[in-house]
C-alpha cells in the first residue's frame, strides 16, 4: 500500500483480490526462474509451465509479454525485501539511528545474498521504474504498471520513513535552504512536500523538514546504495580487499550528521532474516 494515497485504502473487491493473487503468483514464478536459471530463462512458456496454465492465458495478466513478466518479478522482489527490512528494523529497538544504520547494513547483506534478485529489481530496464508516479487509471496493461509502482514506492518508503523518524528524533544541523543552488532547491521541494504528506499519514511527528536535510539524506542514500550496487555486481573487486570497511565509513558519516557517535559494527548475522543486536548510539552531551 502506498502511504499517503487515500485511494489505496478502499477495500478491494473479490475479483481484484484474485487478480492481485495471480499477479503475485506470476511474479514469484519469474523470480524463481531468474534465481534458478537466469533472466534469459524467463519466457511466457516457462512461466506458464510453472503456474500450470497455457502461455496465451498469461497475456490476460501480462499483455506486454515477457517485459510484463519481468516487471511482475521486479515487484515480487520489491515486496519481499520491503517486508524483510521492516521485520529487521522492528528487531533493532526504538532508537531511530540504530534503525537507520541497521536497515542499511541489512540491505547490503540481503543484496549480497540475493544477487539475482537484486539484478531483477535494480537492473531490469522497466520503463515503469523510470516513471514513479501514483497509481494510474489506465488499466490496459492488466494492472502490471500499478503493481510495479506500488511495490517500488513501498520499498522506497521503508527508507524514507526510517530517515524521517530519525529526523524527528534528532533534527541535525543543515545549511539554510537559501544557501542551496536554486535548481537543486526547486527539484527537491516537491519531493520534500510529498514525503511530508506521507509522514503525516503514517503518524510520524514531523511538521516540517528543510530541503537541505532532504538533500543530505538523499546524498547519504546515494552513497549507501551506490556502494551496495557496485559490490553486488562485482565492480569493487579491483580494490583487492573487503569492501565492508568502506561501507561502514559511509554509515559513520550518517551517524555524524545525526549528532551521535558511530554505532558498533555488527557481526555477519545482521541480515533481514535474522535478528541482530546493535549498541545504541550515544548522543553527545550539550
C-alpha positions in Angstrom: 0.0 0.0 0.0 1.3 3.4 -0.9 1.4 5.7 2.1 -0.5 8.9 1.6 -2.6 7.6 -1.2 -6.2 7.6 0.1 -7.5 5.6 -2.9 -5.3 2.7 -1.7 -7.4 2.5 1.5 -10.6 1.4 -0.3 -11.5 -2.3 0.3 -10.7 -4.3 -2.9 -13.3 -6.5 -4.5 -13.1 -10.2 -4.5 -12.2 -10.0 -8.2 -9.5 -7.5 -7.5 -8.0 -9.7 -4.7 -8.0 -12.7 -7.1 -6.2 -10.6 -9.8 -3.6 -9.5 -7.3 -3.0 -13.0 -6.2 -2.5 -14.1 -9.8 -0.1 -11.2 -10.4 1.8 -12.2 -7.2 2.0 -15.8 -8.4 3.4 -14.8 -11.7 6.0 -12.6 -10.1 7.0 -15.4 -7.7 7.4 -17.8 -10.7 9.5 -15.2 -12.6 11.7 -14.7 -9.5 12.2 -18.5 -9.1 13.1 -18.9 -12.7 15.6 -16.0 -12.5 17.3 -17.4 -9.5 17.5 -20.9 -10.9 18.4 -20.3 -14.5 18.9 -16.6 -15.0 16.7 -13.9 -16.6 17.1 -15.3 -20.2 15.1 -18.4 -18.9 12.1 -16.1 -18.3 9.7 -16.7 -21.2 5.9 -16.9 -21.4 6.1 -20.6 -21.9 8.4 -21.3 -19.0 6.3 -19.2 -16.6 3.1 -20.7 -17.8 4.5 -24.2 -17.2 5.4 -23.3 -13.6 1.9 -22.0 -13.0 0.1 -24.8 -14.7 -1.6 -22.6 -17.3 -1.2 -22.0 -21.0 1.1 -19.3 -22.3 -1.8 -17.5 -24.1 -3.6 -17.3 -20.8 -0.8 -15.3 -19.3 -1.4 -12.4 -21.8 -4.5 -11.6 -19.9 -2.4 -10.6 -16.9 0.8 -9.5 -18.7 -0.3 -8.2 -22.1 3.2 -6.7 -22.6 4.5 -10.3 -22.9 8.0 -11.1 -21.5 8.6 -7.5 -20.4 5.4 -7.6 -18.2 6.6 -10.8 -16.7 9.9 -9.3 -15.7 8.0 -6.3 -14.3 6.0 -8.5 -12.1 9.1 -10.4 -10.9 10.6 -7.0 -10.0 7.5 -6.2 -8.0 7.7 -9.5 -6.2 11.3 -8.9 -5.1 10.5 -5.4 -4.0 7.6 -6.5 -1.8 9.8 -9.3 -0.3 12.7 -7.1 0.6 10.4 -4.4 2.0 8.8 -6.9 4.3 12.2 -8.3 5.3 13.7 -4.9 6.1 10.6 -3.9 8.1 10.9 -7.0 10.2 14.6 -6.5 10.7 14.0 -2.8 11.7 11.5 -3.9 14.3 14.1 -6.1 15.9 16.6 -3.2 16.4 14.9 -1.4 19.3 13.4 2.1 19.5 16.4 4.3 18.6 15.9 5.8 15.1 19.6 6.0 14.5 20.1 2.3 15.2 17.2 1.6 12.9 18.6 3.8 10.1 22.1 2.2 10.3 20.7 -1.2 10.8 18.5 -1.4 7.8 21.3 -0.1 5.6 23.5 -3.0 6.8 20.7 -5.4 6.4 20.0 -4.2 2.9 23.7 -4.7 2.0 23.6 -8.3 3.4 20.4 -9.1 1.6 21.8 -7.8 -1.7 25.0 -9.8 -1.4 22.9 -12.9 -0.5 20.4 -12.4 -3.3 22.4 -11.1 -6.3 20.0 -12.5 -9.0 17.0 -10.8 -7.2 18.9 -7.6 -6.8 19.6 -7.5 -10.5 16.0 -8.3 -11.3 14.9 -5.4 -9.1 17.5 -2.7 -9.9 19.0 -3.6 -13.2 15.8 -4.6 -15.0 15.1 -1.9 -17.6 11.5 -1.4 -16.9 10.0 1.9 -18.1 7.8 1.7 -15.0 10.8 2.2 -12.7 11.6 5.5 -14.5 8.0 6.8 -14.1 7.4 6.7 -10.4 4.0 8.3 -10.3 0.9 7.4 -8.3 -1.4 4.7 -9.4 -2.8 5.3 -12.9 -6.4 4.9 -14.0 -5.1 3.3 -17.2 -5.6 -0.5 -16.7 -4.9 -1.5 -20.3 -1.7 -3.3 -19.1 -3.6 -5.7 -16.9 -2.6 -3.7 -13.8 1.1 -4.6 -14.2 2.3 -0.9 -14.1 0.3 -0.2 -11.0 1.7 -3.3 -9.3 5.3 -2.3 -10.0 4.8 1.3 -9.0 3.2 0.3 -5.7 5.9 -2.2 -4.9 8.7 0.2 -5.6 7.1 3.0 -3.7 6.7 0.6 -0.8 10.4 -0.2 -0.8 11.3 3.4 -1.0 9.0 4.2 1.9 10.9 1.8 4.1 14.0 4.0 3.9 12.1 7.3 3.7 10.1 6.5 6.8 13.2 5.4 8.7 15.0 8.6 7.8 12.0 10.8 8.7 11.8 9.2 12.1 15.5 9.8 12.5 15.0 13.5 11.7 12.0 13.7 14.1 14.2 12.4 16.9 17.5 14.1 16.0 17.0 17.2 13.9 20.6 17.7 12.9 22.2 20.9 11.7 21.9 21.6 8.0 22.6 24.7 5.9 19.7 27.1 5.3 17.6 26.3 2.3 18.5 29.6 0.8 22.2 28.6 0.5 21.3 25.7 -1.8 21.6 26.1 -5.5 18.3 27.3 -6.8 17.9 24.4 -9.3 18.6 21.8 -6.5 16.1 23.5 -4.1 13.4 23.6 -6.8 13.9 20.0 -7.8 13.7 18.7 -4.3 10.9 20.9 -2.9 8.1 18.8 -4.4 9.7 15.6 -3.2 10.1 17.1 0.3 6.4 18.0 0.3 5.4 14.5 -0.8 7.3 12.7 1.9 5.9 15.1 4.5 2.4 14.2 3.4 3.2 10.5 3.7 4.8 11.1 7.1 1.6 12.8 8.4 -0.5 9.9 7.1 1.8 7.5 8.9 1.6 9.4 12.1 5.2 10.5 12.2 5.7 13.6 14.3 7.4 15.7 11.6 5.7 19.1 10.9 8.5 20.3 8.6 11.9 19.4 7.2 14.3 21.6 5.4 15.0 20.9 1.7 18.7 20.9 2.8 18.0 18.0 5.1 16.3 16.0 2.3 19.3 16.7 0.1 21.7 15.5 2.8 19.7 12.3 3.4 19.5 11.6 -0.3 23.2 12.0 -0.7 23.7 9.5 2.1 21.3 7.1 0.4 23.0 7.5 -2.9 26.4 6.6 -1.4 24.9 3.7 0.5 23.1 2.3 -2.5 25.9 3.1 -4.8 28.4 1.1 -2.8 26.0 -1.8 -2.4 25.3 -1.9 -6.1 29.0 -1.8 -7.0 29.8 -4.6 -4.6 26.8 -6.7 -5.5 27.6 -6.5 -9.3 31.3 -7.3 -8.5 32.6 -3.9 -9.5 34.7 -3.4 -6.4 36.9 -6.5 -6.9 39.7 -4.3 -8.2 40.3 -2.8 -4.7 41.6 -6.2 -3.6 40.1 -6.2 -0.2 36.9 -6.4 1.8 34.6 -3.5 0.8 32.8 -3.6 4.2 35.1 -1.0 5.9 34.4 1.4 3.1 30.7 0.8 3.5 30.9 1.3 7.3 32.7 4.6 6.8 29.6 5.9 4.9 27.4 4.8 7.8 29.7 6.6 10.2 29.0 9.8 8.2 25.3 9.3 8.6 25.7 9.0 12.4 27.8 12.2 12.5 25.1 14.0 10.6 22.7 12.9 13.2 24.9 14.2 16.0 25.8 10.8 17.5 28.8 8.5 17.9 29.1 5.7 15.3 27.3 2.5 16.3 29.2 -0.7 16.7 29.6 -2.8 13.5 27.6 -6.0 14.0 28.7 -9.4 13.1 27.7 -11.3 9.9 24.4 -12.3 11.5 22.9 -8.9 10.7 20.6 -9.9 7.9 16.9 -9.1 7.3 16.1 -12.7 8.1 17.9 -12.8 11.4 17.7 -10.5 14.5 20.9 -8.5 15.1 21.9 -6.7 18.3 23.5 -3.3 18.0 24.9 -0.9 20.5 22.7 2.2 20.9 24.5 5.3 19.7 25.2 7.8 22.5 24.1 11.3 21.9 26.8 13.9 22.8 26.0 15.9 25.8 25.3 19.6 25.2 
